[in-house]
Amino acid sequence: MTAAARWSSLGSGPVAGRGRARVGRGGARSSDRFLPPDPRVEEPFRVSQQLALRVALIGGVAVVAFLVLFLRLWSLQVLSGSQYLTNAQDNQLRSVRVEAPRGPILDRAGHTLVTNHPGTSIQLWPADLPKNPAQRKDVLRRLAAVVELPAVSVERAIARAAADPLTPITIEAAARDDQVAFLYENQSRFPGVRIGQTYLRYYNSQSLAAQVLGYVGQISPGQLERLTKDGYSPGDVVGQAGVEGAFDKYLRGTPGKAELHVDSLGRPRGDFSLHAQPQAGMAVRLTLDIGLQRVAEKALQFGIRLAHEKKSWYANGGAIVALDPRDGAILALASAPTFKPSVYTRRASAEELAPLVDAKVAEQANYPGINRATAGLYPAGSVFKPITALAALQEHLVQPFATLPCTAKYTVKGQTFKNWDIYANAQMTLPAALAASCDTYFYQLGYRFYGLPKERGQPLQEWARRFGIGQKTGLDVGLESQGLLPTIEWRQKTYTRKSDPCCWEIDRLWKPGDSIQLAIGQKDLLVSPLQMTLTYAALANGGKRVTPHLVTAVERAGGSRTDPVVERNFPAAAPASIGIDASALRVVRDGLYLATHVDYGTSSGIFGKYQVPIAGKTGTAEKAVTLRGPNGKIVYNGLLDQSWWCGWGPFDGTPYRGKSPIVVCVLIENGGHGGDAAAPAALKVFEQWFGVKAPAAATKPSD
């Protein structure tokens, strides 16, 4: 029985009778009744709703993706095609800053003190180094060997410039010919290494005025962070000290811009193409007289030799300041020992740089980097006595021609103070006491200051402050020290229970000895040679305080037939009156003239027969000194005399043979008596300035 027959026999009649067989595709019979599937019958493929939905979604996504891709390609090809073509071409160009030559530094007459000369540099382009770490390290190792640097130093230079890998790093600013030749011959072994042209600072007079002129060096990270807003960039060479540092914005110039064609690997394809010409820096004109500066530095060495001859064996440095008392223009500013600024223009050896950067070596070399004229501090000794004399006259503590005893000793409340002249025993007026530099005369003035009522304050210190003691001078170049003018307030602030636990209750008191020793410029008082020079300038010009300055103008270079153009003048500040009574000033000036001309004057043997009338004062100041030998061991620890002389000429302030008046102040460190070393050195400066030689000079006993 067939399946249909079986189903018919089980079903009802009407239903069974309704079924009609029909022939389907392929001759198979089919029925429109719901029947179980027959495995012998091939059914058509049926798609479910879920599957149809999936197919529709996939098709839609494909259509959208195709449309997006089509639109993007159309945008790149049609809308932005020219822009991307330009960018592709720009990728073949590399922009490079072109260094501008720094401006020269000139003396007052236009003589060139500092200029440039061409140099060859070795540069490293970090972006062009191999990307493989091992290959990169190998290149740096080979480069370090060529430039004779530790490889770690090169790696540190790259690390510092990590934020700007497209800017070249100068590995060697002054490359030797053999180094350059080797790198040219082995270019393939040094990817990223280029040979460039640069400007090297050239100091015409070697170490002359080194502390004044300063030096240049590559910009430090700290400087870059501070100066980026002013247009400074990594790798720039900037002034680091002196005139080079203080006036860098005028000297540095404006960098140019060049472009270099490179291939896909960054290798140069052609020469640089200059697009913006660099503008050279401007010239800075100083007040210095180069001839006088040269003589002043030689005079320092002369004074040191004289000190050695007088058995002051530890004399090893000093300073000389010469300036115009009318406006404060500095004509010479010498400091010894000194150094050569050119040491910073090339990669110097550690041994060469050690006295300038290593504290221990610098101490053994007596700190050649310090400008002693402005930053060195010393007790003033007897060159301070004119201030004491003027203050005493102004405060009516002494009459100019009343006499006081000048003796070998002066005792107050059981304490004895000695005179430098142990044989002194005479009555002296104030001018005579200045000429002879009588300590005991000025001890008496100091004690009178101490005895003033409290409501009178501290007039000696007030008058010293008017002269600029204990204050910075306002010099326009370089660092300077404020010094120390001791006062009651200073002692109370300095000596406290914390700072001086054993003795603060006594040490903080202002005692008679403090005023007595201040009167002769000793004990706590500390001054710089420049401060004392300004003091004597006020004595020379009629009682006016001037502001020292070294720079007079900034100039743009002229053409072959045109003069330089002054871009900016730096006029001298107007002198300010100190408020000295004219008659009191006249008395002190007379005393300083006697000091250089009468028999008992402490520097009359030096200046007494000189054709130009000079007035001035010797000084011998005791200073606590610790000296070390080459092995670092202390070779001396105690008091040594600092040799001073300060004065001016011509005495009346009128020009001499067309030369303006000049103030000269000399300090010879550990040089003994002022008349032995400092005064003869000062004479050398006067001889150069006025063009007049002195007859044979003879030193005599002095403070």
PyMOL commands that set and color helices and strands:
alter all, ss='L'
color gray80, all
select helices_A, chain A and resi 3-10+13-18+25-27+49-79+81-90+126-128+133-147+151-160+177-185+187-189+210-213+221-230+242-246+248-251+290-309+341-344+350-357+359-364+372-375+381-394+430-436+439-450+454-456+459-466+488-494+504-507+512-518+529-540+582-595+604-607+678-690
alter helices_A, ss='H'
color red, helices_A
select strands_A, chain A and resi 22-23+29-30+93-98+105-106+112-124+169-172+193-203+216-218+237-239+256-261+273-276+283-286+317-323+330-336+404-407+409-412+415-418+425-428+544-545+551-556+565-569+576-577+615-628+634-649+662-669
alter strands_A, ss='S'
color yellow, strands_A
deselect
rebuild
show_as cartoon
